Amino acid sequence: MKVENTQVQMRKGILEFCILEIIARGEVYASDMLEELTSARMIVVEGTLYPLLTRLKNAGLLDYTWKESTSGPPRKYYTLTSVGLEFLHQLRLTWEEVADSIRIIRQKPHVNGTATAQQ
């Protein structure tokens, strides 16, 4: 088993949450999302992002508007719907619960009485 496979799965599991967090700050263009996710080391390619955005739109969490661009064709800018905002709120609560659970598990002493290494 390779650690890289597990790391990729962990990132995939929180990708939707990260995308919603980015869009929650205001309307955003998909390539700007890609850039931010990449700079945050959330390894994402267009072939992953666009189907996910479509799925989130079809679920009623996102909306978009077309805006003219000075450097090419019109661009699609995404925003959260009210349903998307509530969905994100629930994900934030879940994230805090998961982070707390992991913290508790990692801080529990070993059988020999020493705490696990914090990294």
C-alpha positions in Angstrom: 0.0 0.0 0.0 1.3 3.4 -1.0 0.9 6.4 1.3 0.4 8.6 -1.9 -2.9 6.7 -2.7 -4.3 7.5 0.8 -3.2 11.1 0.5 -5.0 11.5 -2.8 -8.1 10.0 -1.4 -8.0 12.3 1.6 -7.7 15.3 -0.7 -10.5 14.1 -2.9 -12.7 13.7 0.1 -12.5 17.4 1.0 -12.3 18.8 -2.5 -16.0 19.7 -2.6 -15.8 21.4 0.7 -12.8 23.5 -0.5 -14.6 24.5 -3.7 -17.6 25.6 -1.8 -15.4 27.6 0.6 -13.7 29.4 -2.4 -17.1 30.2 -4.0 -18.6 31.4 -0.7 -16.2 34.4 -0.8 -17.9 35.8 -4.0 -18.4 35.0 -7.6 -15.4 33.1 -9.1 -14.2 31.9 -12.4 -13.3 28.2 -12.7 -9.7 28.8 -13.7 -9.2 31.0 -10.6 -10.5 28.1 -8.5 -8.0 25.8 -10.2 -5.2 28.2 -9.5 -6.2 28.6 -5.8 -6.6 24.9 -5.3 -3.3 24.1 -6.9 -1.5 26.8 -4.9 -3.0 25.2 -1.7 -1.6 21.8 -2.9 -5.0 20.4 -3.5 -4.0 18.6 -6.7 -6.8 19.2 -9.2 -7.1 19.2 -12.9 -9.8 20.6 -15.1 -11.2 17.1 -15.8 -11.9 16.8 -12.1 -13.2 20.4 -11.4 -15.7 20.9 -14.2 -17.7 17.7 -13.6 -17.8 18.5 -9.9 -19.0 22.1 -10.6 -21.7 20.6 -12.9 -22.8 18.2 -10.2 -22.9 20.9 -7.5 -24.9 23.1 -9.9 -27.4 20.3 -10.6 -27.8 19.7 -6.9 -28.9 23.3 -6.5 -25.8 24.4 -4.5 -24.3 26.7 -7.2 -25.5 29.1 -9.8 -23.5 30.9 -12.5 -23.7 33.9 -14.7 -21.9 34.6 -18.0 -19.7 37.7 -18.2 -17.9 39.1 -21.1 -14.2 38.8 -21.1 -11.7 41.2 -22.6 -9.3 38.3 -23.4 -11.6 35.9 -25.1 -15.1 34.3 -25.0 -17.6 35.0 -22.2 -16.7 33.4 -18.8 -18.9 31.5 -16.4 -18.7 32.9 -12.9 -20.0 30.7 -10.0 -21.8 31.8 -6.8 -23.5 29.8 -4.0 -27.2 29.6 -3.8 -29.0 29.9 -0.4 -29.2 26.1 -0.4 -25.4 26.0 -1.1 -24.7 28.4 1.8 -26.7 26.1 4.2 -24.9 23.0 2.7 -21.5 24.7 3.3 -22.6 25.6 6.9 -23.3 22.0 7.6 -19.9 20.9 6.0 -18.1 23.5 8.2 -19.7 22.0 11.3 -18.8 18.5 10.2 -15.2 19.6 9.5 -14.9 20.9 13.0 -16.2 17.7 14.4 -13.8 15.6 12.4 -10.9 17.8 13.2 -11.8 17.6 16.9 -12.1 13.8 16.7 -8.7 13.5 15.0 -7.1 15.7 17.6 -8.6 13.5 20.4 -7.4 10.3 18.8 -3.9 11.7 18.0 -3.4 13.0 21.6 -4.4 9.8 23.4 -1.3 8.3 25.1 0.2 5.1 23.8 -0.1 1.9 25.9 3.4 2.6 27.3 2.2 6.1 28.5 3.8 8.3 25.9 1.8 10.6 23.6 1.9 10.2 19.9 4.2 12.5 17.9 2.4 15.6 16.8 3.2 16.6 13.2 
